[in-house]
Amino acid sequence: MLYSEERKELIHNYIVEYHRASVQQLCNAFNVSESTIRRDLSELEQEHRIKRTHGGAIPIESVNFEPTITEKADRFLDEKQAIAKQAVRYIQEGDTILVDAGTTTLSLIHEIKQFQSLTVVTNSVVHAELLKDSPQLEVIVPGGRLRHETQALVGPLTDQTLSFLHVDTAFIGTNGVDLKDGLTTPNLIEASTKRLMIEQSSDVIVLADHSKFDKVTFAKFADIDVIHRCITDEHVDSRYIAEFDQRGVTLEIAKLQEDKT
């Protein structure tokens, strides 16, 4: 039998580890009633340790907090791969595409190696490295300042190069997706580069796993209704589908692969 403070600490750790949790998940995990969980969540929110959401909670992080690409690489990897497999359907041979830096877009890079004729613009040195042995793909990397956290090239030099280009489809990553505050990222300079990527694209597809929803970071780079489509995974709250539809944006759910073993 856990004391109240012990249980609250474990609940907080659970939410941080899994990035979100529903009331029912917490009831099952700690074998207590919904009323107990709701009371604990209310107290944790008052302590500014979590944020209540529809039916559950998410952790509170500083708006400037940004894990490195290495730290993010294995987070929700199955979900990111499912999103990438869904996203690649919107690419055709001969297209010119832009692939933003990030770990979800990194999964897309693995998928596009199957194509025989693509022009790929990317500001990620990691993405470019993966494509170096794909001579059938034309790869364009704009110059700029390297951000070590994201391994992204950003800033005035990057933006100047991007301003000369126009692509069929841009696949954009994001740190936060919020119905009120839009799409956000922790870095102001990177936000500027993302904003220009969107402006230079005929079709804009955001790739974001469920952990990015109900989250706002420091710098906004787009409103929800600026993009055309957002692809996420099946763990996202289903209420977002109708909310996105009201803004004229398709929220597409990528199904996880079933384990056939």
C-alpha positions as CSV (number, residue, x, y, z in Angstrom):
1,M,0.0,0.0,0.0
2,L,1.5,3.3,-1.1
3,Y,1.2,6.6,0.8
4,S,-0.4,9.4,-1.2
5,E,2.9,11.3,-1.8
6,E,4.7,8.1,-2.9
7,R,1.9,7.3,-5.4
8,K,2.0,10.9,-6.7
9,E,5.7,10.6,-7.3
10,L,5.3,7.3,-9.2
11,I,2.4,8.8,-11.2
12,H,4.6,11.8,-12.1
13,N,7.5,9.5,-13.2
14,Y,5.1,7.3,-15.2
15,I,3.8,10.4,-17.1
16,V,7.3,11.7,-17.7
17,E,8.5,8.3,-19.0
18,Y,5.6,7.7,-21.4
19,H,5.1,11.4,-22.1
20,R,1.3,11.2,-21.5
21,A,-1.1,8.9,-19.6
22,S,-4.8,8.5,-19.5
23,V,-6.7,8.3,-16.3
24,Q,-7.6,4.7,-17.1
25,Q,-4.0,3.7,-17.7
26,L,-3.0,5.2,-14.4
27,C,-5.9,3.4,-12.6
28,N,-4.7,0.1,-14.0
29,A,-1.0,0.8,-13.3
30,F,-1.6,1.8,-9.7
31,N,-4.7,-0.2,-8.9
32,V,-6.7,2.7,-7.5
33,S,-10.0,4.4,-8.4
34,E,-10.6,7.1,-11.0
35,S,-11.4,9.5,-8.2
36,T,-8.1,8.9,-6.6
37,I,-6.2,9.4,-9.8
38,R,-8.0,12.5,-10.7
39,R,-7.3,13.9,-7.2
40,D,-3.6,13.1,-7.6
41,L,-3.5,14.7,-11.0
42,S,-5.1,17.8,-9.8
43,E,-2.6,18.1,-7.0
44,L,0.3,17.5,-9.4
45,E,-1.0,20.2,-11.7
46,Q,-1.2,22.6,-8.8
47,E,2.4,21.8,-8.0
48,H,3.2,22.7,-11.7
49,R,4.6,19.2,-12.4
50,I,2.1,18.0,-15.0
51,K,-0.6,19.5,-17.3
52,R,-4.1,18.0,-17.3
53,T,-5.5,17.1,-20.7
54,H,-8.8,15.6,-21.9
55,G,-8.9,12.3,-20.1
56,G,-5.4,12.3,-18.7
57,A,-2.1,14.3,-18.3
58,I,1.2,15.2,-19.9
59,P,4.5,16.4,-18.3
60,I,5.4,20.0,-18.1
61,E,8.7,20.9,-19.7
62,S,10.4,24.3,-20.2
63,V,9.4,25.9,-23.5
64,N,13.1,26.1,-24.2
65,F,13.8,22.4,-23.4
66,E,15.1,20.4,-26.4
67,P,16.5,16.9,-26.2
68,T,19.3,16.2,-28.7
69,I,18.7,14.1,-31.8
70,T,20.5,11.2,-30.1
71,E,18.2,11.4,-27.1
72,K,15.1,11.4,-29.3
73,A,16.2,8.8,-31.7
74,D,14.6,5.8,-30.0
75,R,11.6,7.5,-28.6
76,F,8.4,6.2,-30.2
77,L,10.4,4.6,-32.9
78,D,7.6,2.2,-34.0
79,E,5.2,5.2,-34.3
80,K,7.7,7.2,-36.3
81,Q,8.3,4.4,-38.7
82,A,4.5,3.9,-39.2
83,I,4.2,7.7,-39.9
84,A,7.0,7.5,-42.4
85,K,5.4,4.6,-44.3
86,Q,2.2,6.6,-44.5
87,A,4.0,9.8,-45.6
88,V,5.9,8.1,-48.4
89,R,2.6,7.5,-50.2
90,Y,2.6,11.2,-51.0
91,I,5.8,11.0,-53.0
92,Q,6.0,10.1,-56.7
93,E,9.0,9.4,-58.9
94,G,10.3,12.7,-60.3
95,D,9.1,14.8,-57.4
96,T,11.2,17.5,-55.7
97,I,10.7,17.2,-52.0
98,L,12.0,18.9,-48.9
99,V,12.7,16.9,-45.7
100,D,13.1,18.9,-42.6
101,A,15.6,17.9,-39.8
102,G,14.3,15.7,-37.0
103,T,13.9,12.1,-35.9
104,T,10.4,11.5,-37.4
105,T,11.6,12.8,-40.8
106,L,14.7,10.6,-40.4
107,S,12.4,7.6,-40.7
108,L,11.1,9.0,-43.9
109,I,14.6,9.3,-45.3
110,H,15.0,5.5,-45.0
111,E,11.7,5.1,-47.0
112,I,12.7,7.3,-49.9
113,K,15.8,5.3,-50.7
114,Q,13.4,3.0,-52.7
115,F,12.8,5.8,-55.4
116,Q,14.8,5.9,-58.6
117,S,14.3,9.6,-59.4
118,L,13.8,12.3,-56.7
119,T,15.3,15.6,-55.8
120,V,15.6,15.9,-52.1
121,V,16.3,19.1,-50.3
122,T,17.2,18.7,-46.7
123,N,18.8,20.9,-44.0
124,S,19.8,17.9,-41.9
125,V,23.4,16.7,-42.1
126,V,22.2,13.3,-40.7
127,H,19.7,12.9,-43.5
128,A,22.3,13.9,-46.1
129,E,24.7,11.4,-44.7
130,L,22.2,8.6,-45.1
131,L,21.5,9.5,-48.7
132,K,25.2,9.8,-49.7
133,D,25.1,6.2,-51.1
134,S,21.9,6.7,-53.2
135,P,23.3,8.2,-56.4
136,Q,19.9,7.9,-58.1
137,L,18.7,10.7,-55.8
138,E,19.7,14.3,-56.3
139,V,20.4,15.7,-52.8
140,I,20.6,19.4,-52.1
141,V,21.9,20.7,-48.8
142,P,21.6,24.4,-48.1
143,G,24.5,25.9,-46.2
144,G,24.1,27.6,-42.8
145,R,24.9,27.3,-39.1
146,L,24.8,23.8,-37.7
147,R,22.7,23.4,-34.6
148,H,24.3,20.5,-32.7
149,E,21.1,19.6,-30.8
150,T,19.2,18.9,-34.0
151,Q,22.0,18.5,-36.5
152,A,20.1,21.0,-38.6
153,L,21.5,23.7,-40.8
154,V,19.6,27.0,-40.0
155,G,19.9,30.7,-40.1
156,P,20.3,33.4,-42.8
157,L,22.5,31.4,-45.2
158,T,20.1,28.5,-45.1
159,D,17.1,30.8,-45.5
160,Q,18.8,32.5,-48.5
161,T,19.3,29.3,-50.3
162,L,15.8,28.1,-49.6
163,S,14.3,31.3,-50.9
164,F,15.7,30.4,-54.3
165,L,13.9,27.0,-54.4
166,H,10.4,25.7,-54.7
167,V,9.4,22.1,-54.0
168,D,6.4,19.9,-54.6
169,T,6.1,18.7,-51.0
170,A,7.7,19.6,-47.7
171,F,7.8,17.1,-44.8
172,I,8.1,19.2,-41.7
173,G,8.9,18.1,-38.1
174,T,7.7,19.9,-35.0
175,N,8.2,19.9,-31.3
176,G,4.7,21.0,-30.4
177,V,1.2,20.8,-31.9
178,D,-1.4,22.8,-30.2
179,L,-4.8,23.9,-31.5
180,K,-4.5,27.4,-30.1
181,D,-0.8,28.0,-30.4
182,G,-0.1,26.1,-33.6
183,L,3.2,24.5,-34.5
184,T,6.2,25.3,-32.3
185,T,9.9,24.6,-31.8
186,P,12.3,25.5,-29.0
187,N,14.7,27.6,-31.2
188,L,13.8,30.9,-32.7
189,I,16.3,30.6,-35.6
190,E,15.1,27.1,-36.5
191,A,11.6,28.4,-36.4
192,S,12.4,31.0,-39.1
193,T,13.9,28.3,-41.3
194,K,10.9,26.0,-40.9
195,R,8.6,29.0,-41.7
196,L,10.4,29.5,-45.0
197,M,10.3,25.8,-45.8
198,I,6.5,26.0,-45.6
199,E,6.4,29.1,-47.8
200,Q,8.5,27.5,-50.5
201,S,6.3,24.4,-50.8
202,S,3.2,23.6,-52.8
203,D,2.1,20.9,-50.3
204,V,3.0,20.9,-46.6
205,I,2.8,17.7,-44.6
206,V,3.7,17.7,-40.9
207,L,5.0,14.5,-39.4
208,A,4.4,14.4,-35.6
209,D,4.0,11.4,-33.3
210,H,1.3,11.7,-30.5
211,S,3.8,13.0,-27.9
212,K,4.0,16.3,-29.8
213,F,0.3,17.1,-29.3
214,D,-1.0,19.3,-26.5
215,K,2.5,20.7,-26.3
216,V,3.8,24.3,-26.9
217,T,7.5,25.2,-27.1
218,F,9.2,28.6,-27.4
219,A,8.9,29.7,-31.0
220,K,5.9,29.4,-33.3
221,F,6.5,28.8,-36.9
222,A,3.0,28.1,-38.3
223,D,-0.7,28.1,-37.6
224,I,-2.4,24.7,-38.0
225,D,-4.4,25.9,-41.0
226,V,-1.3,26.8,-42.9
227,I,-0.4,23.2,-43.5
228,H,-2.3,20.7,-45.7
229,R,-1.9,17.5,-43.8
230,C,-0.6,16.1,-40.5
231,I,0.3,12.5,-40.1
232,T,0.5,11.1,-36.6
233,D,0.0,7.7,-34.9
234,E,-2.9,5.9,-33.5
235,H,-2.2,6.9,-29.9
236,V,-3.2,10.5,-30.6
237,D,-6.5,11.7,-28.9
238,S,-9.2,11.1,-31.5
239,R,-10.8,14.5,-30.8
240,Y,-8.0,16.1,-32.8
241,I,-9.4,14.6,-36.1
242,A,-12.6,16.7,-35.9
243,E,-10.6,19.8,-34.7
244,F,-8.2,19.6,-37.6
245,D,-11.1,19.0,-40.0
246,Q,-12.7,22.3,-38.8
247,R,-9.6,24.1,-39.8
248,G,-9.5,22.5,-43.3
249,V,-6.5,20.3,-42.5
250,T,-6.4,16.5,-42.7
251,L,-5.2,14.6,-39.7
252,E,-4.1,11.2,-40.9
253,I,-3.6,8.3,-38.5
254,A,-0.8,5.9,-39.3
255,K,-1.5,2.4,-38.0
256,L,1.3,0.6,-36.2
257,Q,2.5,-2.7,-37.7
258,E,1.1,-5.7,-35.9
259,D,3.6,-8.1,-34.4
260,K,3.2,-11.3,-36.4
261,T,5.7,-13.3,-34.3
